Amino acid sequence: MQAGAIKPREALLLLTDLHMAMADAMIMTWYEKYNYRTARPITVIRETDPYWNSYLGNPPFPAYPSGHAAVSAAASEVLARGLGEFEFTDNRYRGNSGAVETLNSKPRTYPNVRAAAEEAALSRGWGGIHFVVDAEGGRRIGLCTAEVHVGR
């Protein structure tokens, strides 16, 4: 099925699968966060340099697994299976006000939704909020929950 060529009933089922997979991914993520209770990079760095600080804020809850990675993987898998593969370009984001704003940088082009999800997961590591293993754990959770919803 090509993107845009979807009937209302199919769209409803796809959106239902999408939201259920994302919700289940977050439920599992939060369960595992408090099961493992792992530190974030800033915590580990401050063990050797207590005055070090990050440019980005770090959440006050355990790192592993990454919720962004879990939700992104779940959503991308459901969308890829429901809409097929398609390239897209994104140059917008939600600012602090919640309004959609245009970035003042080069637009990002992705070969498919899975590639965008992978970048979203890795970006948390680039920002110093997660270790790579956190993103990989979240990704596995997202793929497993998507499989439950669309792998039937």
Rosetta blueprint (number, residue, H / E / L):
1 M L
2 Q L
3 A L
4 G L
5 A L
6 I L
7 K L
8 P H
9 R H
10 E H
11 A H
12 L H
13 L H
14 L H
15 L H
16 T H
17 D H
18 L H
19 H H
20 M H
21 A H
22 M H
23 A H
24 D H
25 A H
26 M H
27 I H
28 M H
29 T H
30 W H
31 Y H
32 E H
33 K H
34 Y H
35 N H
36 Y H
37 R L
38 T L
39 A L
40 R L
41 P H
42 I H
43 T H
44 V H
45 I H
46 R H
47 E L
48 T L
49 D L
50 P L
51 Y L
52 W L
53 N L
54 S L
55 Y L
56 L L
57 G L
58 N L
59 P L
60 P L
61 F L
62 P L
63 A L
64 Y L
65 P L
66 S L
67 G H
68 H H
69 A H
70 A H
71 V H
72 S H
73 A H
74 A H
75 A H
76 S H
77 E H
78 V H
79 L H
80 A H
81 R H
82 G H
83 L H
84 G L
85 E L
86 F L
87 E L
88 F E
89 T E
90 D E
91 N L
92 R E
93 Y E
94 R E
95 G L
96 N L
97 S L
98 G L
99 A L
100 V E
101 E E
102 T E
103 L L
104 N L
105 S L
106 K L
107 P L
108 R E
109 T E
110 Y E
111 P L
112 N L
113 V H
114 R H
115 A H
116 A H
117 A H
118 E H
119 E H
120 A H
121 A H
122 L H
123 S H
124 R H
125 G H
126 W H
127 G L
128 G L
129 I L
130 H L
131 F L
132 V H
133 V H
134 D H
135 A H
136 E H
137 G H
138 G H
139 R H
140 R H
141 I H
142 G H
143 L H
144 C H
145 T H
146 A H
147 E H
148 V H
149 H H
150 V H
151 G L
152 R L
